[in-house]
Amino acid sequence: MNTISMTHPRLPVEHPSRFIRSDSECQTLQPGIWYYKIVEADHITFIVNRERAGVQFDLLYDSIFQRCRKHVFRKIPQTLPNQSPRAPRSPR
């Protein structure tokens, strides 16, 4: 849930964030950091007339969804900064 803005979300405190100028900057994503990129385009044009929107929109959306799928299907659970994975506690 994003309660403040797309570039500086607060859940319930502000998270570290980083502006991405090119896709090469986000090859090694760090857990707990919100990466964002400003996109200036007419999204309605893409939805209504994909051919008119052009190849750039195809590439943009494809890269976004590809990164999302990569993180959704990863095998290792994500940890937040300053947290280490804890071993499960045994019942007493």
N, C-alpha and C positions, 0 to 999 in steps of 0.2 A: 504494500500500500504506500503510495506516494502522497504525503500530506502537505508538502510545501511546493515543490516544483520538480520538473523532470531532470534538471541538471544538479540540483542540490536537495535530494530527498532527506527527510527526517523520520526516523523510525525508532524511538521517539526523539533521538538526538541526531544531529547532523553527522552523516557518514563522510569519510574521506572520498574525494572525487577527483577525477582527472579528465581533462578535455583531450580528445584524440583528434589530431589534425589529419593523419593518414592511417590507413589500416596497418601499416608496418609497425606502428607504435604499440599495437595491442597484441603482439604475438605471445607475450608471456603475461597473462592476466594474473593479478594478485587477488587473493580472496579478501573480501571486505571492502574493496574499493569500487565505487560506481564510476564506470567509464561512460562518457557520452560524446556525441558528435552532433553538431548543429547541421540540420538538413534543410536547405531552402529549396522547396519544390512544391508543386501543386499535387497533393496526394489524390485529390478527386480525379485529376486527369489520368493518373495511373489506374485508378479503379474503373473509371468509365471507359477509357480508350487506351488500352495498353500499348498499342502500336504508336500512338501519338506521344506517349510519355517517353519512349525511347529505351535504349539499351542500358543507360546509366541507372534507371530505376530498377530494372531487372537485376543488375549486378548489386546494387545497394541492398535491396530486399533479400536477395539470395545470400549475401554475406551475413546479414543480420540473423536470418533464420538458421544458417549453417552454424554460427557461433552458439546460438541458443540450443540447438540440438546437441552440440558437442558437450555443453555443460549439463544438460538434462540427463544424458545417458552415460556420464562418466562413472567409473567404478568406485573411486575414492571419495568419501564424503568431504564436503568443503568445510574448512575451519575459518573462523573469524580471526582477525589480528589479535595478538596477545592471548590467544587461547590455544591450548594444546589438547590433542585428543586424549580423553581420559578413559582408563580401563573401567569396565563396568564394576560396580561395587557388589560384593557378595553379601547376601542377607545374613544377618547375625542370628 
